[in-house]
């Protein structure tokens, strides 16, 4: 398989795994960290691992809260390319509520 075909297949696979899958309405009334855990389970776990569970395509996020502030996490998950041009992380098109929730959850992981 050529490099360009392989790259296109990889991007397609990544984007297929990044479907929205959870609505702001489903998060309504939940504490921010609990809502963030739900968003992570649906949107992030396929590529990222926490405490030995999840994917290995992206960095292990078990201790991300010890490395990044919540505001920086929120900015990155909302628009990864704007924060770190060239990052392999796709824009997941998270809503503001989803980005805030997942940032609250990840910031607690130390």
VEXNURO-352261 format. One record per residue (C-alpha): residue number from 1; x, y, z. Coordinates in nm, 4 decimals. Layout:
BEGIN
[NUM,[X,Y,Z]]
...
This chain:
BEGIN
[1,[0.0000,0.0000,0.0000]]
[2,[0.1402,0.3416,-0.0944]]
[3,[0.2121,0.5997,0.1751]]
[4,[-0.0639,0.8313,0.0511]]
[5,[-0.3241,0.5527,0.0491]]
[6,[-0.2100,0.4431,0.3961]]
[7,[-0.2300,0.8020,0.5258]]
[8,[-0.5780,0.8522,0.3790]]
[9,[-0.6985,0.5244,0.5315]]
[10,[-0.5539,0.6209,0.8707]]
[11,[-0.7183,0.9646,0.8660]]
[12,[-1.0488,0.8075,0.7628]]
[13,[-1.0268,0.5579,1.0476]]
[14,[-0.9450,0.8308,1.2997]]
[15,[-1.2309,1.0497,1.1862]]
[16,[-1.4726,0.7576,1.1901]]
[17,[-1.3835,0.7040,1.5543]]
[18,[-1.4486,1.0690,1.6333]]
[19,[-1.8219,1.0837,1.5784]]
[20,[-2.0096,1.3095,1.8164]]
[21,[-2.1897,1.0312,2.0034]]
[22,[-2.2918,1.2484,2.3011]]
[23,[-2.5049,1.5598,2.3176]]
[24,[-2.4944,1.8585,2.5466]]
[25,[-2.8421,1.7567,2.6610]]
[26,[-2.7038,1.4187,2.7749]]
[27,[-2.4503,1.6083,2.9888]]
[28,[-2.7008,1.8500,3.1394]]
[29,[-2.7278,1.8270,3.5159]]
[30,[-2.4123,1.6190,3.5568]]
[31,[-2.1202,1.7499,3.7629]]
[32,[-1.8446,1.8743,3.5255]]
[33,[-1.5987,1.5920,3.6020]]
[34,[-1.8653,1.3239,3.5540]]
[35,[-1.9784,1.4844,3.2286]]
[36,[-1.6149,1.4998,3.1195]]
[37,[-1.5630,1.1333,3.1917]]
[38,[-1.8651,1.0534,2.9721]]
[39,[-1.7259,1.2685,2.6902]]
[40,[-1.3864,1.0994,2.7261]]
[41,[-1.5419,0.7516,2.7143]]
[42,[-1.7325,0.8323,2.3949]]
[43,[-1.4941,1.0663,2.2117]]
[44,[-1.1379,1.0119,2.3358]]
[45,[-1.0873,0.6621,2.4750]]
[46,[-1.0464,0.5030,2.1337]]
[47,[-0.7103,0.6797,2.0967]]
[48,[-0.6065,0.7763,2.4508]]
[49,[-0.5362,0.5633,2.7554]]
[50,[-0.6052,0.6463,3.1190]]
[51,[-0.4766,0.4166,3.3915]]
[52,[-0.4200,0.1246,3.1563]]
[53,[-0.7543,0.1419,2.9720]]
[54,[-0.8094,0.2860,2.6256]]
[55,[-0.6229,0.3259,2.3018]]
[56,[-0.2569,0.3733,2.2295]]
[57,[-0.2785,0.5886,1.9158]]
[58,[-0.2559,0.9106,2.1183]]
[59,[-0.0609,0.9976,2.4322]]
[60,[-0.1421,0.8353,2.7651]]
[61,[-0.3464,1.0913,2.9601]]
[62,[-0.3244,0.9277,3.3038]]
[63,[-0.1349,1.2248,3.4509]]
[64,[-0.2227,1.5042,3.2099]]
[65,[-0.3592,1.7237,3.4904]]
[66,[-0.0112,1.7323,3.6416]]
[67,[0.1342,1.8623,3.3142]]
[68,[-0.1332,2.0997,3.1844]]
[69,[-0.3735,2.3485,3.3367]]
[70,[-0.7452,2.2991,3.2796]]
[71,[-0.7668,2.6078,3.0566]]
[72,[-0.4863,2.4770,2.8322]]
[73,[-0.6523,2.1351,2.8076]]
[74,[-0.9830,2.3011,2.7138]]
[75,[-0.8195,2.5099,2.4406]]
[76,[-0.6349,2.2091,2.3003]]
[77,[-0.9329,1.9725,2.2878]]
[78,[-1.1499,2.2457,2.1364]]
[79,[-0.9091,2.3212,1.8512]]
[80,[-0.5864,2.1148,1.8566]]
[81,[-0.4460,2.2543,1.5306]]
[82,[-0.4738,2.6151,1.6535]]
[83,[-0.2809,2.5323,1.9701]]
[84,[-0.0241,2.2979,1.8180]]
[85,[-0.0097,2.3201,1.4369]]
[86,[0.0709,1.9851,1.2813]]
[87,[-0.0506,1.7780,1.5752]]
[88,[-0.1922,1.4428,1.4638]]
[89,[-0.4982,1.4977,1.6849]]
[90,[-0.7998,1.5785,1.4700]]
[91,[-1.0462,1.8512,1.5559]]
[92,[-1.3315,1.6594,1.7188]]
[93,[-1.5739,1.9513,1.6795]]
[94,[-1.6536,1.9431,2.0501]]
[95,[-1.9134,2.1869,2.1721]]
[96,[-1.8006,2.4399,2.4323]]
[97,[-1.9825,2.2373,2.6993]]
[98,[-1.8108,1.9135,2.5920]]
[99,[-1.4677,2.0792,2.5846]]
[100,[-1.5217,2.2315,2.9296]]
[101,[-1.6392,1.8987,3.0698]]
[102,[-1.3544,1.6892,2.9304]]
[103,[-1.1025,1.9520,3.0444]]
[104,[-1.2479,1.9420,3.3987]]
[105,[-1.2148,1.5627,3.4005]]
[106,[-0.8625,1.5498,3.2561]]
[107,[-0.7325,1.8307,3.4791]]
[108,[-0.8034,1.6105,3.7826]]
[109,[-0.5766,1.3326,3.6529]]
[110,[-0.2493,1.3821,3.8366]]
